[in-house]
C-alpha cells in the first residue's frame, strides 16, 4: 500500500505546532508497520533543508492565472526520517523561510497542491491513497475529481485529518482563476458562505475524515468556527483517532537534550537533577514545585489567562511555587507577561520557540498547565506524562480523552472545567496539595511515565481505515 501524506509542516523540517509533530512521526511508524508512507510538503529555507542532500526527481511548470511558474520536486537522499520526503519548490512562492504569515498565502498553497498533482499525474506515481492534513491540502480531493489535468489520479481514495478546525484557509472567489481548470458546475463544493473554503471543500470531497481525538470530533458538531452544520451533515464519514508521540524523539531515558537521563525507576533523582539545572539557569528556587506552560500565545490555548493567573498566584501563593513560561505568538499576550520577568525569583519567561528548552522543561517540571479553550488532541500533556510531569488541564477535546482527574480511579492528572482565573488557580492549588503528599505524588509520576502514548495503536487504526477506503474501490 502506497500512501502520500500532504502537509504544510513536518518535524524536523518545518514545525509550528502539533501538525508538524504528527506528520513527522506517523509515516515513520506506518513504514515500520509495513506500508509505504511518504510525505510531500512545500520547500522552506530552513536548517534541515540546508543541511541535507536532495535529488531532483522532476521539473516542469504550472500556470497560475496569467503567470507561469517553474517548479521542482526534490527528494531527501538518505531516508533519515524513516520515510521518503519530497519537497515542492517554486521560485517566488515556495522558497521562503517561514511556513505561514505571508500576504499571498492562498496563492502559495494553491500552487503547492497544483504542482504536486501535476507531477504525480505526469509521471504516473500516484498513490493508493492521499492523506491530506488540514486546509493547506484541502483542495486535493476536489482537484483530482474535477480537474481534467489530473485524469490519472481520478478515483484515488482520500482521507482528511482535521488537526484544528479553527483555521480554514478562507479566500475570495477571485482566487479561483489561480486554480487549475475545473468543472465549473461543481463550484459549490468549494464554497462556504460566499468564500472558497479549503477546509469545507476537504470535508465535502474526501472519502473519510478524522479528527485527532474522539472528543474533538464530537465538539466539531457544535463548535467548528462556522462549519458545524457541515460536520454534522458529514458525520457518517467521520472518525476520531487520538494522536501518539514519537518514542524515539520523546524518551527521557535517551533524550540528548537532558542534563540527566532517567526512567520511571529513577524518576525522583532524574527529575531532581534536571530541575536543579533549569532552576539554576533561570534563578528559581529548586526546592519549590515548578509549574510550566509551553505553547503558542493564542486565545484558543488560554494563553491570555496567564498574566491574570500569575497575578493571582503572586497574591495567594507567594513564595510557594515557581512558574516558567515558554512561548510566542500574540503580541498583546506577550506584552501582558512582560512585567513578570522582573518580579523576583518565582517567575521566569522565555519568549520564542526552543525545541531543546521544551524538552528540558518537560523533564524538570512537576506540573504542566494547559488552560486550553480549544485542544483537538494536545501533545504537550502526552510529552509531559512521558517525562513524569503531571498535566493540569481543562476538560476539553483530546485533553478530556487523555487526562483523568486525581479523584478518579485511573487518575493521571488534574482537570478543571472552564477557563477562568478562579478555576485555573484552584486547579493549581490542588496541584500544590498533591505535591505536598509525597507518596501519592511519586506514585502518580511513576505511573504516568509507564503509560503507552506511542503511535503504535493509532498507526494500526489509520492503516485499518486506509484499507477500508481502498477496498471500497
Order of alpha helices (4+ residues) and beta strands (2+ residues): beta-alpha-beta-alpha-beta-beta-beta-alpha-beta-alpha-beta-beta-beta-alpha-beta-alpha-alpha-beta-alpha-beta-alpha-beta-alpha-beta-alpha-beta-alpha-beta-alpha-beta-alpha-alpha-alpha
